[in-house]
Amino acid sequence: AENGNKGKLGKAAYLENWIPTIAPLKTGETAYDVTFEWEEEEIGVPGGFVIKNNHHNEFFLKSLTLEDVPGEGRIHFPCNSWVYPAKRYAKDRVFFTNKSYLPHEMPLPLVKYREEELVGLRGNGQGELREWDRVYDYACYNDLWDPDDGDADNARPTLGGSAEYPYPRWGRTGTDPKVESRLPLLMSLDIYVPRDERFGHLKMSDFLLNGLKAIVQIVKPELEALCSEDGNEFDSFDDALKLYDGGVKLPRGPTLDNLWKDIPLDIINLIFHTDGERILKYPLPEVIKESRTAWRTDEEFAREMLAGLNPVVISILQEFPPRSKLDAKVYGNQDSSISEEHLRHQLNGLTVAEAIKTNKLFILDHHDTIMPYLRRINDNTTSKAYATRTILYLQNDDTLKPLAIELSLPHPDGDQFGAINKVYTPPPADHKEGSLEEIIWQLAKAYVAVNDSGYHELISHFLHTHAVIEPFVIATNRQLSVVHPIFKLLHPHFRDTMNINALGRQVLINGGGLMEFTLYPAKYCMEFSSSLYKHWNFTEQALPQDLKKRGMAVPDPVSKHGLRLLIKDYPYAVDGLDIWSAIRNWVANYTSLYYKTDDAIRSDVELQTWWKELVEVGHADKRDEPWWPKMRNRDELIESCTTVIWIASALHAATNFGQYTYAGYMPNRPTISRRFMPEEGTLEFEEMRENPDRVFLRTITARLQTLLGISLIELLSTHSSDEFYLGQRDTAGWTAELEAEAAFERFGKALTEVEERIVERNGEENLRNRYGAVKIPYTLLFPTSEVGRTGKGIPNSITI
């Protein structure tokens, strides 16, 4: 009662002797002695400690360990937090032991400390936030443009908080509740995120921050000047390959010289692959290492839908012809014009109905998602894009063969008149190489790739991993104490995510940023992603649910994981289900240690408040969706936590770390189309007949956007030197519960077994989708990796 029902504090203690021999210490770490005095009978067993920093500078406190505590032995306090000078805090910092406590289990003397800590992390919702503020709060995406710019064409809508533009919330910086003024570029890398969420690993911090700064400040303006002088087009595929053979020399000049001085030489060497010469040198992407032409085959075009960058869109074809779900009152008839006549000669004697019944037909559908934005994109940007549908046939060897591509445009007289469709089919088997049919088919595939690239980057990668996870980061820190077992379960999967997202808003997804500059929706990029968030469903991001929704798997109790894949050689799904199962088993084993009954879930005040805030505030624009788990039983907790971990680790890895592998060669994954398909009787058609390669290259991404795009994705495909992968922890002694440690060890062993199975599968010659014509093994869901751009490895969290 004397201390407000808080536990009694012992005498103040101070850091004493530096301990140079303690191990293991990393570079930059220092260990000190400290002696605490307390009367055991009066104070009891230490459950927490209060720390006050009386110096002028902040320091990072990694941990405190008490040795030889009577009756207890060793007591460990994992801290891993920046401690600022005491004047910066309304209340002194407090740290707890590594024991886990549900709210009702917390020792009474510690309850108030636990509650006060959470209150402080929530802040008061007001004012600009500074680096020493430990505040996790929500805001809408209201800083994607500069309101002081004065150019209405540069305005971007606020995402989140409206029915028209729904979006997940991101971490509030507090500069303005309506439209935040953008920071100057040199300052933008210091945008507020809670200090403990900022990049802590020096190598990655320098590499990523300075690398993006170099691309925006140095590479972009210099390449713009270079391309304006030397031409912005590739004249041939050999011309495009010169990027990898010799590189691109940047000109000298005072602006470049001054900016160059701001970035350390070792970072310049990493970004530009040079020993100080101003040359952009791009490594040869794996997609063209074994063969310079295999990427052009129909086999590889289809295989990448199962094992490439975006293996999460392809679905079973359930009705023919494919029908649109767009409102016919607004968009008219948007149904497909693909007919049986287009397909019947390619179905090995089957009718379309028979092929559908036997699960032989699949579709990559980029029609309904794109059509509502297509008129604006084609009228108000330099892009000339189509909405697309691609029909594929499952062959006996489990590979897919594309049968037809439909390119659609809005009706010139208005949306209400429906779509103008044109269907293209592959050239006949006896066609001559370089025939007109082959050239047109190659262009049709390029328009599909442009759509798939935009969907991949904006939806599969950014929206469905980066954006949807950030509210979980915020809600977890606001409502779950660090001693809560679910906080300990999820926290490793949030490392650096708020920081990379804040950085992305400043230089990647902002108005005029690199995404708008290099993707076909241009200034409509983020609006487009907002329109797809309307259809987002958290439960369907669970891998088994996603596969069933797309018709790629059906329930089967006798099959592994309880699912039967309709394409057995579907690398993303096969490896992914192994990873999903390992995560789910770990989550189930761990949570069962703390929740013995469903009643324990329902009575956990912190857990219930966490989930309520996540749904009603973090994903407020989706709060009324009926599919949200109610968090009333253990199955819902296990499934939800498994899904969060899956999104933050494996799903992000599968859609991120192969970017340079496949898209580093832009003709394979073009991101912009700048011309429509040439029509017979036009000069463009004759040009295509005479020089098809030049027409192809001048239809897809131009030289400047190519150079910037591959500079960016090479950086984003790279693992840092101190990454922590699935099954690893960055904090020793993270829990005091031996059963929890044992369960985590079993998780690690299960992932090692997954790695072994992936290696085995990649060695089976009959699994053709795991290598394809380009001879790239599928390793994007291989759990661990080395440093660098490896095309494998599942980091615990979204760190890049």
N, C-alpha and C positions, 0 to 999 in steps of 0.2 A: 504494500500500500504506500510505503514511503516513496517508492520509485514509480508510482503510477501503475502498479501491478506488473512492473517489469522485473526481470531477474536482477539480482544485486551485482554491481560492478566491483571488481577487485581494484587494487591499487594500480595507478598508472605505471606503465613500463616503457622503456625506451630502447631503440636499436643500439646495440653495443658493438661487439667486435665483428669486423669483416671476416668471413670464413672463406679463405681462398682454396681450400682443399675439398669442399663438399662436391659431390657428384650426383647426378650428371648436370652440369651447368652448360648452357648454350652461350654463344657470343652475345655480349651485352647484358648478361644476367649476373647478379651479385647476391650472395647470401650473407645474412647477418645473424648474430646471436641476439636473443632477447630473453630476459628473465622475468617471469611472472611470479608474483607472490599472492597466495590466497589461502584462506582457511577453509579446508574441505568441508568441515561441518557447517560452516556459516554460508558458504557460497555454493557448494556442491560441484558436480562435474561440469567443466566448461562446455557450453553449447554454442557459444558465439563470442566474438570479440569486437570491440569498437576501436576504430583507428582514427587518428587526427593527424593531418599533415600540416606541420607548422612552418614548412619551407615555402619558398616563393614559386617553385615549379612543381608540376605534377610528376608522379612516378607510377609505373605499372607494378602492381602487387600480384605476384603469381600465386603464392601459397604461404601458409604458416603451418608448422608442424610442432606440436608439443610432444616431447619425449618424456617417458618415465612418469606419466601421470598416475598417482596412487590408485590402484584398483582398476585402471583403464589401460595403462601402458601408453600406446601411441594414439594421439588424436590429431586428425588432419583437417585443415581448413583450405579447400580449394578456393582461390579468390579470382584470379584472372580478370582484373579490373584496373582501370586507371583511377588513381586517387589524386584529386586536385587539392590545392591549399584549402584549409579549413574555412576560410572566409567565403569560399564559393558555395558552401552548403548551409542550408537551414538546419539540418541535423547531421550529426557525425555519421560517417560510414560504418556499417555493421556487416560482418561476415559470419557465416554459420559453418558448422562442421559438415563433413560429407555424408552424414546420415540423412536418409530420406524420411520425410514425415508427411502423411496426409494432414489436412488442416486440424482435424479433431484429435490427432495423435501428437501434435506439437507440445513439447513440455511447456507447462503454463508460464514459467518465467520468460520464455522466448516468444510467446504469442504476440505481444505488443510490438516487439522488434520486427517480427515477420510482417505484421500488418502495416506498420509505418514505412517499411522499406517499399512495399508495393504502392502505397499512396504517393510516395515521392517519385516513383518511376512513371506514374500517370500524369504528373504535372497538373496545372490548373487550366490548360487549354488556351492560355493567353500569352501574348508577347512573342518577340523573336527569340529563338533558341540559340544558345552559344555552345561552344565545344565542351564546356565543363558541365552543361546541363545533362542530367541523366533522365531525359524525358522521352517516352515513347508515346506518340500521339498520331492521330489520323488526319489526312487531308486528301482532297481530290487532286487530280493531275491538272493543276492550274498554273504551271510554270513552263509550258511547252512553247511559249513565244514571249517576245518582249513587248509589253504594252506601251513602252516608251518609243517604240520603233516608228510609229506614225503611219506605216504602210498597211492598209486594211487587208491587202492580199497576203500579208504575212501572219494574220491573226489565225489562231487555232482555238477550237472550242475547248472548254474545260471538260475533262473526262471524269465522270463520276458525279453522282448527285442529281442526275436528271434521267427521265425515261428515254430521252433521245440519245444521250451519250452515257450509258452506264459503264462503270469500270471499277475494278478493285481499288481500295484506298492505298495510299502510300504514306510514308512517314512525314509528318508535318515539320516544316522548317520555321514557320511562324512569321514570315516576313509580311504576308498579306493574305487574308482569308478568301479574297476573291480572285485576283490575278496577281501573281508574284512577279516583281521585276526580276529579270534574269541577271545573274552575276556576270561580270566580265570574264572572258575565257580563262585568264590567268588565275582568277579567284574561284572559278566555278568548281574546280577540283576540291575546294574546301567547303563545299556546301554542307550544311548541318546534317549529320546523323549522330545518334548517341555515340559518345566516344568509344565505348566498348564494341561498337559495331563497325568501326573504321578498320581499314586494312591494317592488320598487325604484323603481317609477314613482309619484311622489308623488300625482299627481292621482287615479289609480286607487286607491291606498292609502287616501287620505282618503275618497274617494267610497264605495268598497266597504265598508271597515271601519266608518266612521261611519254609512253608510247602513243596513247590517244592524243595527248597534247601535240606530239610531233606530227601525227597524221593530220590533225585539224589545222595547226598553225604553220607547219612547214610544208608538208607534202601536198595538201590540197591547193593552196595558192600557187605553189611552184609548178605543180602538174597542170593547173589551169593555163598558166602562161606557156608551158612547154607544148601542150596540146594545141593551143591557139596558133603557135608558130609552126609546128611540124605536122599539123592535121590531127583530127580527133577520130580517125578511122583506121581500122586494121584492113589492109588491102588483100591479105591472104592468110591462110592458117599458118604458113611459115612466118609471116610477119608477127602474128600473135605469139608464136613460140619463141621469138627473140626475147620476150620478157624474161624467160627462164635461162636462156643461153648467155645473154650479155648484160641484162639489166637495163635500167633507165637512169641516165646521168642527169642529176639536178644542176641547174645553172648556178653560177656564183652571183652574189649580190649583197649589198649591205644589210637588207632586211633578213635574208637567210643567215648571213654571218652572225648577226646579233642573236637571233633565235636559237641558232645552233649552240651558242655558248651556254644557254640555259639548261641544256640537257646533258647529263654525264656521258662520257665517251662510251662506257660499257653498255649503256642503254642504247646509244646510237648504233653500236655494233650489233646488238641483238635485233633491233628493228630493221636496220638496213643491210645486215649481213655483209659488213664491210669493215675495213681496218681504218676508217677515217675518211675514205673517199666518199663523195656525195653521190653515191649510186644506190638506187633501189634495186636490190637483188632478190628475186623471188625464187625459192626452191621449187623444183619440179614437182607438181602435184602427183600424187600416186595414181590418179585416174588416167594419166597418160605416160606413166613410167614404162610399163610393159609394151604398150602399143599406143601409137599416136592416133589411131582411128577406131579402136574398139568401142569408145564411148558413143559412136554414131550408130551402133547396131541396135536393132529392135530389142534384142535380148537384154542389153545393158539398160536401155531406156526403161523397160519394164522391171528389171531386177531391182533397180534403185527405189522402186515403190515399196519393196519388201525389206531392203537392206541398206538403203541410202540414208540421206539426211532427214527425210520426211516419211518414215514408214507408218505413219499414224492416220492416214487419210483414206487409203484404198479400202474398198468395201465390196461385199458380195452384191451382184446385180440381182435384184429381187423382182423387178417388173420391167417389161419391155413394151414399147420404147420407154426410156427413163422419163419420169414425170417430174415437173417442177413443183415445189411447195410454196413458191412466191404467190402473193395475192393476185389473182387474175384480174381483179377490179382495178388494180394499180398498174400491173405489168403485162396484162394481156396473156396470150398463150406463150408460155415459156417451156413447153414440153419439147422433148428431143425429136429431131427429124431423122435420126438413125433408124433405118428400116431393116427388115430381114434380108432384103436384097443386098444390102451393104455387107452382110455377114455370112450369108449361107454358103458361099464357096470356101469359107475358111474354118468350118466347124467339124471337119472330119466326118461328114455325112449326117451330123445331127441337125435337127431343127433348133431354132432359138429356144423354143419352149422346152425341148429335151435337154439342151445345154444348161438352162436355168435350173431345171429340176435336178440335174446331177451335179450342181454346184461347180459348173465349169466357166461361168462368166462373172467377171469382176468389173468394177468401174472406178476410175479416178475422177471424181466429180468436183470441178471447180466452176460450176455454172451459177447456182443460186447464191453462193457467197459473194460473187464478184459482180453479177449483173446489176444490182441496185446502185453500184458506184461507177459502172463502166462508162456511161455517157459523160459524167463529169470528168473522169480521168482522161478520156480521149479528147474532150473539147477544151479542157483547161490546163493540160500539161503537155509535155512533148511525147508522152507515151501513146502508142497505138496498140491497144491490147484487145483480147477477146475473152469472153467467158468460154470455158472449155469442158467437154466431157470426153473421156477416153474409155473405150470398151476393150477388155482384154480377155483372152481365152487361156484357161489352165490346161497345159499340155501334160502328157503322160509322165514326163520327167520332172514334173512339179515346177517347171518354169512357165512364165507368162508370155503370151504373144499378143501384142497390140493389134486389134482388128479394125478399129475405126476411131477417128478423132473428129469431133464436132466443134467448129468455131462459130461462136454466136456474137452478134452485135445488137444493140437496141435498135428498134425500128426508127428510121429517119423522121417519120411523121409524129413520133411521140411514144413514150413508154407503154401506153395503154394498147398499142397495136401489136405488142408481143415482140418476139425476137426474130432476127434474120439469121437463119442457120445455114451452114454449109458443111457437108460431111466429106472427109478425106479418108481414103483407105490405102494400105501399103501397096507399093508397086508389085506387079505380078512376079512370080518366082523366076521367070525367064527374062526379066528386064535387063537391059544393058547398064553397066556401071556408069553413073553420071547421067542417066536418062532424066527426062523432064519429070516423070512420075516420082522418081527417087528424090529429086530436088524439092518438089512440092511437099512430099511426105516428111522430109527432114525439117522443113520450115514449120509444118504443122506440129511436129514434136517439140520444136523450139518454143512455140507459143504456149504449149502445155507446161514446159519447164519453167517459163517465166512466171506463170500463175503459181506453180508449185513452190518456186523459190520465194515469192512474196508471202504465200500462206505459211511456209515453213518459218521464215524469219519473224514475221509479225504475230502469228498465232501459235503454231506448234512450239516455237522457241520462246518468244518474249511473253506473250499473254498467258499461255498455259503453264509456264514455269516461273519465270521472273515475277510477273505481275501478281498472279494469284497466290503466290506464297508469301509476299510481303505482309499482308494482313495477319497471317499466322505468326510471323516474327513479332509484330507489334503486340498482338493480343497475348501471346505467351509471356512476354516480358512484363506486361501490365497486370496480368491477373494470376499468373502461376508463380509462386515463390520459387527461389532457386533450390529450396529443399524439397519441393514437390517432385515426386517420381516422374511425372509426365514432363515437367520442365527438363529434367535430366535426360529423359529419353529423346526429346525433340531438339534441344538446344544445339547439339553439334551440327544439325542439318540447317541451321540458319546463319552460319558463320559467313560474314562479309556480304550477305545478300542485300541488306539495306544500302550498303556503300556502293556496290556495283550498280544498283538500280538508280541511286541518286546521280551517280556519274553518267549513267545512260541517258537520264533526262536532260543533262546539260549538253551532251555532244553527239548522242546517237539518235534518240527518238524525238528530239525537239524540232520545232519548226525550222526548216532549213538545215537540219542536221544530216548526218551521214546516211541514215536510213532513207530519208526522203530523197536524198541525192542519188542513191544507188538502187532503189526499188521502184517498180513500175507505178504503184499508186501515188508516188510523189507526195504532194502536200496533203493527200487524203490517207496517208499511211495509218495514223493513229485513229482517225475516225473509222476506218475500215476495221481495225482490230476491235474497236468498241462495239461495232455492229455484231461481231462474232461472240463477244462476251455475253450478249443477250441469250445465246444458246448454250452457254457454259453450264456444266453440271458437275459439281465436285465429285459425286459418287461415280460418275462415268470416267473420271480420270484414274480410277483403280484399273490396273491393266486387264484383269479378267472381264470387268464390266465393259471396258472400251472394246475389247475384241468381240464380245457378244453383241454389242450395239452395232458394230460395223459388219456383223455377220461373218467375221473371219474365224469364229470359233463357236461351237455349240456345247452345251453342258453334256458331260459324259462321265458318269461315276467310275467307270473302269479305266479311264484314261488318266495319265499323269496330270496332276493339278486339277482334276475334275473337268477338264476341257479337252475337246477334240478339235484340233486346228484343221480347217478346210484346205489349207495349203500346208502340208506337213513341213516343207522346207521354207519356212517363214522366219529368217534368222532373228529379226527383232522380237517376234513373239516367243520363239523357242527359248532364246537366252533370257528374255525378259521375264517369262513365267518362272524360270529357275530363280532369278534374282527376287522377284516378287514373293515367291514362296519362302525364301530364306529370310527376307525382311519380316514377313507376317509371322513366321514361327518365332523369331526373336521378340517381336512386339508382344505376341501372346504369352510367351514364357516370362517376359519381364513384367508385364502388367499383372499377371496372375499372382505375383509375389505380394502385391499391394492391395489388389481388389479381389477378395474371396467370393463376393456375391454381387449381384446386380444392385442391391440396395446400397452397397458401398459407393457405387458410381453415382447414384441419385443423391446421396447425402453429402457428397464432396462439394462443399460450397465453392471453393476456388475453381474446380473443374467445370462446374455448371456455369459460373459467371464467365469463365474463359470462353466457353463454347457459345454462350448467348451473345457476348460482345463480338466475337469473331463473325457470327452470322449477321447480327443486326447492325453492326457498325463497320467492321472490316470489309465485309461484302454486302454493304447496306442495300445496294441496288438489286440484290438477289435475295433479300431477307425473307420474302414471302413465298419462295419456291417450296413446293411440297416435298422435294426430294432430300432436303437437308436431314441428316441423321438427328434424332432427338436427344442423343447422348443419355439414354435411359438404361443401357445394359452394357455388359462387357464386350459383346460382339460389335456393337457400334463404336466403342472406344478403340478396339483393336483394328477394325477396318479403317476408321478415320485416321489413326496415327500411321498405319501402314501406307495409306494413300499419300499423306503428307510427306513421309520419308521417301516414297517412290518418286513423287514429283520433284522434290528438291535434289535428289541424287541421280537415280537411273534415268528417268525421263529426260532430265536436262542433259545428262551426258550423251544420251542417244541422239539428241537433236543439236548438240553443240560441237563436240570435239572431232567430228568428221568434216567440219565445214571446209577446211582447206583441202582435205583429201579429195573431195568431189567438186567443190565450187571454186577451188583455186585455179581451175582451168575454166574460164567463163563460158566458152561455147558449150560445155557440158551442162552448166546450170546458169543460163543467162537470167538476169534479173530485170531487164527492161526490154520491151519490143518497141521499135521506133517507126516501123512501117507496117502497113497491113499486107496481107497476102497479095502478091501481084495478080491482077486479073488478066485473062487472055485478051489480046488485042491492045494492050497498053505498052508504053515504052518500058515500064518496069518489068513486064513479062518478057520482053525481048532481051533486056539486060540479064534477067535470070537465066535465060537460055544460053547466053553467050559467056557469062561469068558467074556461075552459081555460087561459088565460095564468097565472092565479094558481096553479092546480094544478101547472102546469109549473114555475114559479119556486119553489114550495114543495117540489118534489120534488128539484130540483138544489141546488147550493151556496148556503148561506145568506149573508146580507149580510156578517156579520163575516168569514167565511172568504173571501168574494169580495174584500173590501177588502184583507185581508192578502195574499191570493194575488196580486192584480194589483200591489200595492205591491212585492212581491218580484220578480215576473217582469219588471216594468219595469226594475228595477235590474239584473237579470241579463241583460237584452237589450241592454245599453248597452256600446259600445266606449269604451275609454279614449283619452286624448289622445295617448298615445305608444305605441299598439299597433304591433306588427310583424306584417305579414301574410305569407302564403305567398309565397315568392319574394323576401323581404326578410331582411336580417340586421341585428341590433342591434349588431354589433361590426365595425368597420372593420379590415381587415388580419387577418381571422380565419384565413387560411391563407397560406402562403408559396408554394404551388404554383399557378403561373399556369394550368395546365390545369384545376385544380379551380375557380378563379375563372371561367374561360371557360365551363365546364359549368354553373356556377350562373347565369351571365348568360343562357345559352340557356334554362334553366329559367324565368327571369323572363320572357323573350320568349314562351315557350310559354304561360304563364299570361295574358299580355296578349292573345294570340290567342284563348284560351278566353273571356276577357271579351267580346271582339268577337263571338264566336259566340253567347254568351248574349244579348247585346243584339239580334242578328239574330233569334234564335228567338223572343224576346219580342215581336218585331214581326210575326211571322207569324200572321195571324188564324185560320188553320186549326188551329193548335196550341191548342186550347181549354183544355187542362189547365194551361197556363202563366199563365192569368189567371182563368178561371172566372167565375161569376156575380158574385163580389165584386170583380172587377177589380184583383187584386193580382198584379203580375208576379212570376215566380219568380226571385228573386235570392239565395237563401240560400247558393248555391255560387258567387256572384260573388266573385272572389278578394280584391279590395281594398274599402276603405270609408272614409268620413269618420268623424269623431268622433261619438259619440252613438248613438241608437237608430235604425238605418238599415235593418235587415232584410237586410243583405248583409255581405260581408266574411268572409274565412277567416283568423283569426289563426293564427300559427305553432303556438300551444300553447293548452292549456286554462287560461286565466287568470281565468275567471269562471264 
